[in-house]
Amino acid sequence: MGNRAVPEHYLDGYAEILAEVATTGRRLTRGEVHELRELGERAAREGLGLRQVIRAHLAAARTVWPDLPAAGDASGVRQVRVAAACVLAAAEQAVDALAEGYERAQLVAVRRDEAARREFIDDLLHGRSDLGDLSARAERFGLQLAHTHTVAVARGDQPHDDTDPLTRRVETALTTRFGPRRVLLTTKDARLVCVAPGHQPDVVEYFAEQARVALAMEGTTEHGCRVAIGRAHSGPGGVVQSYEEALSALELGDRLHLEPVVLRASELLVFPVLTRDRHAMSDLVRTVLGPLRGARGGAGELVRTLNAYFDSGCVSAEAARRLSLSVRAFTYRLERIEKLTGVDPSDSFQRYTLQTAVIGARLLGWPEQEL
């Protein structure tokens, strides 16, 4: 855009207006300024460059110069200067009005594109549109929905949108690293969202790293920063499925207080299985861990002890360090748990039952919440 010649009708009456300005010394009228703004808007809509439009109007202003009064004496010189100043002031008004109209038309176009992009993203991530129509619209944004895609979601302490400097920083990093690949970076519900080809896992992994670094630079705490990566799925519905897996991974990370900053849905598949039958899980927690309520101070402290034990790979020394306890004090707690529950954490089969019950307690919020 911007290399086309400016049509002659864009300059209709302009030279005559400037000639009158040179003679009378008047400013452009409100109506004339309004028409120039509309002319700038029309130029933007018709694909003309603002530089060409302004150049054409300045060239028209030059045609007025030969008609300025001749400078015979000092009075004539002053008259020429006044007329020239009036013409230049009117040209300045004209250029300002043209630019204002042009920029206004561009802003409207940008907002229209942003609205269309936002509508597409909402439909893409929630599957609310006809799949054929969605696939056709996706081409405009660089996606081929017939292929497999993976969705990653990053969340920080602060909300983010498409205009946020952090969003632009991550987008620039992705573009610099991978070039013009079919990657869509956007935001949804104040989180960063990356939709990438499913056969290129390095893209979402790099997004996760860049998002983590950018959030840390912003001041996000280690606890507040979290990135989740869904699994690769094919078709338009695959984007929705991968996105929902990433959101579920974020929720699980919060509910279970998982330590990794980057969570992968493929590594968390056991948890949906465990929570599919809430009644059975509640029964397991009540049966296995319920006796811990008989401990002095309630079950909470002993459940935290078990969490630390399993999170540390069943290494008592590491678990004790995490809880700021001596190994002897920690071992005493394990013995107390075994005595109350009748389950031996050192026995591999019994340990599996106990650990499943502990995971269930995390998922259900027990013992803070009654089952």
N, C-alpha and C positions, 0 to 999 in steps of 0.2 A: 504494500500500500504506500502511496505517496509519490509515485513517479508519473502519474497521469497528468496531462495538461489540464489546466483549469478552464472549464467552458466559459465562453464569452459572456453568457447571461449572468454569471456570478458578479460581473462588474457593471451591470446595467445601472446607469445613473450616478455611479460613484464619482467619476471625473467631474460631472456637472455640479455635484454637491461640493466638492473641494474648490471648484472655481468660484462658487458663490461664497464659500467660507473666506477665500482670499480677498474677495471684494468687500464683504460685509463684516468680516472678523467674528462671525458668530461661531458657537460651538455646535456640534452635532445635536440634533433634537433627540428626545427620548424615543420617538418612533423610529428614527434612523438607527439608533443604537440597538433597538430591539430587532430590527430587520437584519442587522449585521450578526447579532447573536444567532438568530435562526439560520442565517447563511452558514455560520460556523458549524452548527449542528448538522445541517444538510450535507456539508462537505465530509464530516466524519461518517455519516450514514452511507454516503455514496463512495467511500473509499479514497477520497482525495487526501493528500498530505497537508498538514497544517502549514508546513514551510512553503509549499507551492502556493497556497491560498494567500498567505501574507505577502509573499514576493510579488504576486500579481497585483495586489492592492497597492503596494509601495511603488511598483512600476507605473501604475495609473496615476499615483500622486506626482510622479516626475513630469507627467504630461502637462500638469498645471503650471509648472515653473515658467515656461516661455510667456505665459499670459500675465505674469505678475507685472505691476507697474514699473516703468523704466526709472532708473535712478539718475536724475539729472543733477540735482543739487543735494544739500544736506537733508532738506525736507523729503526729497524723493528717496534718499537712502533709508531714512527712517521708515518711510511708507513701505518700501520693499521688505525691510526687516520685520515689520509688524505683520505684513501679509504672509511672509514665509513662516513666521512663528505660528500664525493661526492655522496654516495648512499642516504644519508638522503636528500641532496639537490635535487637529482633527484626525490625522492619520494615526496618531497614538491611540485616540479613542477607538478608532476603527479596528486596529490590531488587537486591542484589549477585548473588544466585544467579540471579534471573530474567535479569539483564543478561548474566551469564556464559554461561548456556545459549543465549540469543538470539544473542550474538556468535559462539558456537561453531557454531551452525547456519548463520549467514551465512558464516563462514569456510569451512565444508564446501561450501556452495553455490558460493562464489567459486572454490575450488579445482577443483570439478567443472566449472565453466564454463571455467576456464583450461585444464584438461586437454582439454576438447572443442575449444576454440579451437586449442590446439597441435596436436592430432590433425588438425584440418581444414587448418591451414597446411601441415603436413607432407605431407598428401595432395594439397593444391592445388599445391605447388611441385614435387612429384615425380611427380604423376599416378598415384598408387597406389590410387585408389578408382574405383568405378563412376561413370561420368560423370553419369548421372542422379542418383545419390545425392549426388554432389559438388555438382551445381548446386542441388539442394534445400537442402543445408546452407549453401551460399554465401549464400542469401537472408538467413539469420539474421545474417550478418556484413556485410551491406550490399553484396554483389557480385551482379551479373547476368552469369553466365559466358557467356551466349549472345552478349554484346557483345564488342568488341575491348578488350584490356587491354595496358598497358605495365608492365613491371617494372623498377624501378631498385634498385640495391644499393649501399650505402655501407659503407666499411671504414675503421677507424682503427687506431691503435697498440694500443688496449685493447679487450677483448671487451665486448659490450653485450647486454643482454637486455631483455625487455618492461618490467621494473620500473626500469630504469636512468633516472636523471634526464635524461640526454641524449636518450633515446628519447621521454620525455614532452615535452621541450622542442620537439623537432622535430614531434611530433604536434600540440601546441598551436599551433605556427606554421601548420601546414597547415590545421587546423580554423578558425583565425582568418581566414586568407586566403581559403579556398574554401568555408567553411561545410560543411553536412552532405552533401557529395558522396559518391559511392560510392568511397571511398578506403580501402584497408586498409594500415595501417602496423604492421609487426611486426618480429621479429628471427628470424634463422636462422643457425646456425653462427657466432654472435657478431657478425653483421653486421646493419645496418639494411636492411629490405626494404620497398619501397613498391609496392603494386599499385594502379594508377590507370586510369581509362578511357582507352582508346587514342586517342579523338578529342579528348582534352584534354591535349596535350603540355605545356601550361604547368604542369600539376600536378607531373609528374616533374622538370621543369626547376627548379621552385621547391623541391621536395624536395632536389634535388642541391645547390642553393645553401645551404639551411638546414642540411643535414647537414654541408657543408663548413665553414660558420661555427661550428656547434656543436662539431665535432671540433677545430677550431683553438682554440676557447675552452677545451677540455678539455686542451689541450697537445699534441695530435697534430701531428707534424712534417709539413711539406709533402710529404715523400717518403712518409710513412705514410698520408696521407689520399688516398683514391681513391673516386670514385663512377662507376659504370657504368650505362648505360641501354640496355636491350634494345629491340628493335623492337616495334611494335604487332602483335598477332596475335589472331585471333578464337577463341571457344570455350574450354572448359576446358583443352584441350591448348595453347591459345595462351599461357596464363599460364606453363605449364611451359617452352614454347619461348622466351618472352621472358626468363624467369628464367635459363635456361641460357645465353642469349646474353650477358646481363649478367655472369654468372660468367666466361664465356670472355673477355669484354673485360677484366675485372680481371686474369685470368691473362696475357693478352697484354701488358697494361700493365706488369706486373712483368717478364716475360721480355724485352720489348723496351726496358725502361727509358723508356717514353714519358713525355713531359713534362706533357701536360695532366692536371689533377686530375680533370676530368670526361671520361669516355670514352663514346662512342656507338657501339653495335654497327653502326649503319648506315654509319658512317665507317670501319669496320675489316673490311669484307667481303672485301677482297683477301687478308687473311692466312689465313683458312681455305682459300682456293684455293691459296695458296702452300704450305701445309703438308699438303695432301691427299695428295700423293705425296712421302713423305719420302725415298724412294730417289732420285728425280729431283732434289730439292732438295739432298740431300747431294752428289750428283754435280756439280751446278752450283757449290756452294761449294768443293769440292775442285779442280775444274778452273780456276775463275776466281781464287780467293783462295789456293789451295794454294801457288803460287810465293812468296807473302809469307813463308813459313817460312824462306826463304833470307836474309831480312834480318837484320842484326845485332840481337840481342835477341828474335828471333822475330816472329811475325805479329801478336801482340796490339796493339802500339803503332800499327801501320799500319792495322789494322782500326778502332781507336778514332779514328784520323785521318779515315778515310772516314765513320764514323758522324757525327762532328762536321760534316764537309763537307756531307753530305746533310741533316742535321737543321737546318742553318743556311740551307738553300735554295741550296746550292752557292755561297755567298758566302765567299771565302777569308778576308777580314778578320774576319768574324764567327766563322768556324770557328776561326781562330787565337786570337781572344780567349777562346773557350770552353776552349781547350786551354792557355791562358796561354803562347802562343808568339808570336814575331814573324811577320809576314806572310811574310817571306823564308824563315824556317825552315819554315813550313807549306807554302809553295810547293815547297820542296825535297823535302818528304815526298811531295807529290803526284807530283812527277817521279820519285821513287824507286819509287812504286807503279806508275806507268805502265811504267817500265823492267822491273820484275819480272813484271808480269802481262801486258804487251802490250796493255792496255786503256787508252784515253784518257778520263779523266773529263770532259774538256771536250767530247767528241763526244756528241751527244744520244742516238744509238742505242747506242753502247758504254756510255754512262753508265747507261742503263736496265738493261743486263745486269749492270753492276757493282753498281748499287744493289740490284737483286734478290738478288744473291749476298750482299751485306752484310746485308740483312734476313734472309735464310736463315741466315746465321751467327749472328745474334742469336737466332733461334728455336731453333736447334740447339745453342746454347751453344759454338760453335766460336770460337777455337781451344782454349779451356780443355778442352773435351771432344772426344775423337777421334770421327770419323765412321765 
